[in-house]
Amino acid sequence: MRRIVVFASGSGTNAENIIKFFNNSKTAKVTQVLCNNEQGKVFERCKNLNVNCLLFNKNDFLKEDTIFNLLKEKADFVVLAGFLWKVPTKIIEAFPKKIINIHPALLPKYGGKGMYGMNVHSAVKENNEKETGITIHYVNENYDEGAIIYQAKTTLNENDTPETIAGKIHLLEEKYFPRIIERVILEINE
């Protein structure tokens, strides 16, 4: 059974979806959630699902080995689910092809620092895109530049707003993210 550690920064809907998906899995289980935002709703979601959620700060993440050591002890696989900080090279090197992220657009469009959530959906709308989607990708040293694992698309129309786009993206995240995580873990185990 593979152990997944999830990083989250906000409401935790993707983290909750992943935890629920793997609760009855023989492949993997979420053993820990890490959050860098003390106001994150992910703490309440984790409490309701009996999964430990730990608050950490930038010093724990970047300068000290606190998070690195925790990952070495508790993780076989790392998932970024709405996590906004760049992952330190030391962690990336310790988990090659075992850290994945989800991005709310079809990369390489609308990626990079500051491109998350409504920032992405607003940019998609402003550019009159006919489609958007999600990109699940490996994490490397640069924001949203790791190798693409999977993309799912949704069509847009002129009446879509950033809010309706967010709703369409959320449906794709809910449907595909846990299944693609499972697929990647199974491929690693082969």
C-alpha positions in Angstrom: 0.0 0.0 0.0 1.5 3.3 -1.1 1.4 6.3 1.2 0.2 9.6 -0.2 1.0 13.0 1.4 -1.2 15.8 0.0 -0.2 19.5 0.1 -3.0 22.0 0.1 -3.3 25.8 0.6 -7.0 26.5 0.7 -10.5 25.0 0.8 -9.3 21.4 0.4 -12.0 20.2 -2.0 -9.4 18.3 -4.1 -7.7 17.0 -1.0 -11.0 15.7 0.3 -11.9 14.1 -3.0 -8.5 12.3 -3.0 -8.8 11.1 0.6 -12.3 9.7 -0.1 -11.2 8.0 -3.3 -8.3 6.2 -1.6 -10.2 5.3 1.6 -11.2 1.9 0.2 -8.3 1.5 -2.1 -5.8 -1.4 -2.1 -3.4 0.8 -4.1 -2.7 3.7 -1.8 -4.0 5.8 1.2 -3.6 9.4 2.1 -1.6 9.3 5.3 -1.0 13.0 5.8 -2.2 16.4 4.6 0.1 19.4 4.9 -1.2 23.0 4.7 0.6 26.3 4.7 -2.5 28.4 5.4 -3.9 28.4 9.0 -7.2 29.7 7.6 -7.5 26.8 5.2 -10.8 24.9 5.2 -8.8 21.8 4.5 -8.2 21.4 8.3 -11.9 20.9 8.9 -12.3 18.5 6.0 -9.4 16.4 7.2 -10.7 16.3 10.7 -14.1 15.0 9.4 -12.2 12.3 7.5 -9.9 11.3 10.3 -6.7 12.3 8.4 -4.0 14.3 10.1 -3.5 17.8 8.7 -0.4 19.7 9.8 0.2 23.4 9.5 3.6 24.5 8.4 5.4 27.7 7.4 7.9 28.7 4.8 10.9 28.2 7.1 9.7 24.5 7.7 9.5 24.1 4.0 12.5 25.9 2.6 15.2 26.3 5.2 14.6 23.6 7.8 14.4 19.9 7.0 11.1 19.6 8.9 8.9 18.9 5.8 11.6 17.1 3.9 12.1 14.7 6.9 8.3 14.2 7.3 8.0 13.3 3.6 10.9 10.9 3.8 9.2 9.2 6.7 5.5 9.2 5.6 5.3 9.5 1.8 5.8 7.3 -1.1 4.0 9.8 -3.3 3.3 13.5 -3.1 0.3 15.3 -4.5 -0.2 19.1 -4.7 -3.9 19.8 -4.5 -4.3 23.6 -4.7 -0.9 24.2 -3.2 0.6 27.5 -4.2 4.3 27.4 -3.2 7.1 26.2 -5.4 8.5 22.9 -4.2 12.2 22.9 -3.1 14.6 21.1 -5.4 15.7 18.9 -2.5 12.2 17.4 -2.3 11.8 17.1 -6.0 15.1 15.2 -6.2 14.1 12.9 -3.3 10.8 12.0 -5.1 11.5 11.7 -8.8 8.3 11.3 -10.9 6.5 10.9 -7.6 5.2 14.5 -7.1 2.2 15.6 -9.2 0.2 18.7 -9.4 -3.1 19.7 -11.0 -3.5 23.0 -12.9 -6.9 24.5 -13.8 -6.0 25.1 -17.5 -4.6 23.4 -20.5 -0.9 23.9 -20.0 1.3 25.4 -21.4 -1.4 28.1 -21.6 -2.1 30.1 -18.4 0.6 28.6 -16.2 3.4 30.1 -14.1 3.7 32.1 -10.9 0.4 33.7 -9.8 -1.7 31.6 -12.2 -4.1 29.7 -10.0 -7.8 29.6 -9.3 -9.8 32.6 -10.5 -6.7 34.3 -11.9 -6.6 31.5 -14.5 -10.3 31.4 -15.1 -10.4 35.2 -15.6 -7.5 35.0 -18.1 -9.2 32.2 -20.0 -12.4 34.3 -20.3 -10.6 37.5 -21.2 -8.9 35.7 -24.1 -12.2 34.3 -25.4 -10.9 30.7 -25.3 -13.3 28.1 -26.9 -12.1 25.4 -24.5 -10.1 25.0 -21.3 -9.5 22.1 -18.9 -7.2 20.6 -16.4 -3.6 19.5 -16.6 -2.2 16.9 -14.3 1.6 17.1 -14.5 4.8 16.1 -12.7 6.4 18.8 -10.6 9.8 20.1 -11.5 11.8 23.2 -10.4 9.6 25.6 -12.3 5.9 26.5 -11.9 3.7 24.4 -14.2 6.5 23.2 -16.4 6.8 19.6 -15.5 6.0 16.8 -17.9 2.2 16.5 -18.6 0.6 13.3 -17.5 -3.0 13.9 -18.5 -5.3 16.6 -19.8 -9.1 16.8 -19.8 -11.0 19.5 -21.8 -14.3 21.3 -21.5 -15.9 23.5 -24.1 -16.7 27.1 -23.3 -19.2 29.5 -24.8 -19.6 33.3 -24.8 -21.9 33.2 -21.8 -19.4 31.6 -19.5 -18.0 33.7 -16.7 -14.9 33.0 -14.6 -17.3 31.5 -12.0 -19.0 29.1 -14.5 -15.6 28.2 -15.9 -14.4 27.4 -12.3 -17.5 25.1 -11.9 -16.6 23.2 -15.1 -13.0 22.9 -14.0 -14.1 21.6 -10.6 -16.1 18.8 -12.2 -13.1 17.8 -14.2 -10.8 17.8 -11.2 -13.3 15.7 -9.2 -13.7 13.2 -11.9 -10.1 12.7 -13.1 -7.5 13.8 -10.4 -7.8 10.8 -8.1 -8.0 8.3 -11.0 -4.9 9.7 -12.6 -3.1 9.6 -9.3 -4.0 6.0 -9.0 -2.9 5.2 -12.5 0.5 6.9 -12.0 1.0 5.0 -8.7 0.1 1.7 -10.4 2.5 2.4 -13.3 5.3 3.1 -10.8 4.7 -0.2 -9.1 5.0 -2.2 -12.3 
